Each structure stands twice: as structure tokens, then as C-alpha cells.
Amino acid sequence: MIELRWDRRALRLLCLTLAALVVATLCVPLFHVPAAHAAEIDDKRAEAAALEAQIADNGRKLDALNEKINSAQLALDAANDAITQADAGVAAAQAKTAEIRAAVAARAADIYMSGGSEHSGISQLDTTSAQDLTTRQQYTDLAGQRDKHLVTDLTRAREQLAQKKADAVSARAVAETQRAQIETVKADVQAGDATQRALLGQVNGSIAELVAQAEAARKAQEAADAAARLKLQPVTPAQQQLVSATPPPAPSAKVGAVLAYAYAQLGKPYCYAGVGPQCFDCSGLTMMAWAQAGVYMSHGSNDQLASFPRVSMSQLQPGDLVFWDGHVGIYVGGNSVLHAPYTGTTLQITAIWPGVIGAVRPG
């Protein structure tokens, strides 16, 4: 009996040992990733990340170029308006000159034809008197001098208008050249962007399964880390505003209308020259948001920066506009802006990043 009990114990121990070995053997392939395989994933992800960074940089460049095209178009429109006004002024001066010359000719004809007869105007003076003859001559001389001064003034005005038109034509040529140059640069950036997007598609296609697995693991870890942080750190009011996408308290009803409009556009796509309601570009969003408060501005970030009082970054209030080179966003508190980034993105709230060139307070 003792030997039988020993055998059963030995057999049970042997089974447990074998089971542990089987489990260990099965678990190794499931949880261990070979170093070479992990390195391949890292390399491919680094390549994809570099391409994505280049594409994002292209988007920022294109957005800035779009804003510069807007500014060039404004200058072009202003030059065309100046040319139209100059042409109208010259035409009016020419008409007035012709009218005066016709009156002079008519008066000269009247004087010539009437001679000393008793018709109307100057001819009614009594030419038998030397004094009356002198008066008649003085009247004629004064009228002629007045007409000469008017014609001289009109000629000077036409010359000034002609110079204004020449200046406007030069300004238009400069604006057209600038726009053409910017369009050329934009086309080059778009071509490079298309090439990089195609390359990114190839990279993503070749590592689709590997990247998906790595991305899923990363997201799971981030979610776990975020959950752990939330348990340790309460959500701040600024964070809560970003999470709930609710406008922060505004310093005035006017600014409240601006923020309410801007927050209502969150998630809509960026589009070049967009002013809503389906899509926006950066300055189109700021222009339309502040229009809700009765403040109107040009559709261009450079012009918007130059149109309103400056405010320091340390004194920012919700509703203020924050500018980068060729970009603008609406400050919403919490060191964040609501903005339309670039093509392929949606309107979003982002922490203020380096490179700010100024901020203004429209109202």
C-alpha cells in the first residue's frame, strides 16, 4: 500500500511537471517577439513617422502659402480698384475740359457774330461809348482767364490721376508677379506632398499587419497609462473644457458669441479659402467667428494681425487671435487655440506650439 501511494504521488508530480513544461513551451511564441522582428517594426514605423511629419510640414507650408495668396489677391483687388477710379476721374476731367472749351468757342463765336449789334450778353453794351467798349473788353478778358484757369486745373488733375493709375498698374504687376511666384512654390510643395503620400501608402501597405499590431499595443498601453493617471490626478477645469468641447467662460457677451460659433465648427474639415459652413481655412474661421460679434476683418492672417491692437502672450484672453507665420487660431484658454490646421485635418483644439509671432484682440 505504501509503495502504491508513493507511485501515485510520483505520477501526480510528474504530470504537474509535464503540464508546466507544456504551458511554458506554448507561452513563449505568444508573448515573446524576436529582436529582429521588433527591429523591423521599429524601422518601418520610424520611416512612416518621418513621412507623416514631412506631410504635416507640407500641410503647414501650403496653409501659409494659401494665406499669402489671399494677401496678394487683396493687393491685386486694391490695385484694380485704384485703376478703375483713376480712369473714371480722367474721363470726368476730359468731359469737363471739353465742356469748357465748347463754352469758350461759343462765346467767341457770339462776340464775333454779334459785333456791335444789340443781341444778348456782351453785345448789349453800348459800344458808342469808349468806357462801354473798355468794359466789354474787360468782361471778355476775365471770362477767358477764368476758363484758362479751369482748363489748367483740370489738366493738372488729369496728370495726377494718370500718375495714380501708373502707380496702381505697377502695384498690380507686382501683386500679379508675387501671386504667380507663390502659386509656383505651392505647386512644387503639392507635387512633393503627393510623392510623399504615395510613398507613405507603400510603407503602410507593406507593414499593415505589423503596424496594426504594434499600434494596437501602443494604444492599449496609452489607454492603461491614461486610466492610471486619471485615477491619480483629477481633471483640471481647462482639461474638462477641452474634453467636453464646451466654450470657456468669456470676458464679454461679444466674445461669448465668437467662442460659441468657433466651438460649433469643431470637427469640420479644413479647406483652402473656406469660410464655412461646411469647411474653413484658418483665417476664414477667425473672420467668420468674429463676424458673429459684429467685428469684420480681411480674409488673410497677415492682414488680421495688422488690423487690431496687439496683446502680449502673458495677457491672452479667450477670443484673442494668436498668429504664426501664415497661420492664425482663436485662443480658448488653457494655453490652447481652436484652429483649422491644414488640408487633410479637421478644426481642432491644440496646445500653443513654438513660433508665435504675435497676438491681437479684435474686440
Secondary structure, DSSP 8 states (H G I E B T S, - for coil): -HHHHHHHHHHHHHHHHHHHHHHHHHHHHHH---HHHHHHHHHHHHHHHHHHHHHHHHHHHHHHHHHHHHHHHHHHHHHHHHHHHHHHHHHHHHHHHHHHHHHHHHHHHHHHHHTTSS-SGGGGS-TTSHHHHHHHHHHHHHHHHHHHHHHHHHHHHHHHHHHHHHHHHHHHHHHHHHHHHHHHHHHHHHHHHHHHHHHHHHHHHHTHHHHHHHHHHHHHHHHHHHHHHHHHS---HHHHHHHHT-----SSHHHHHHHHHHHHTTT-BB-TT-BSSS-B-HHHHHHHHHHTTT----SSHHHHHHHS-B--GGG--TT-EEEETTEEEEEEETTEEEE--STT-B-EEEE--S---EEE---
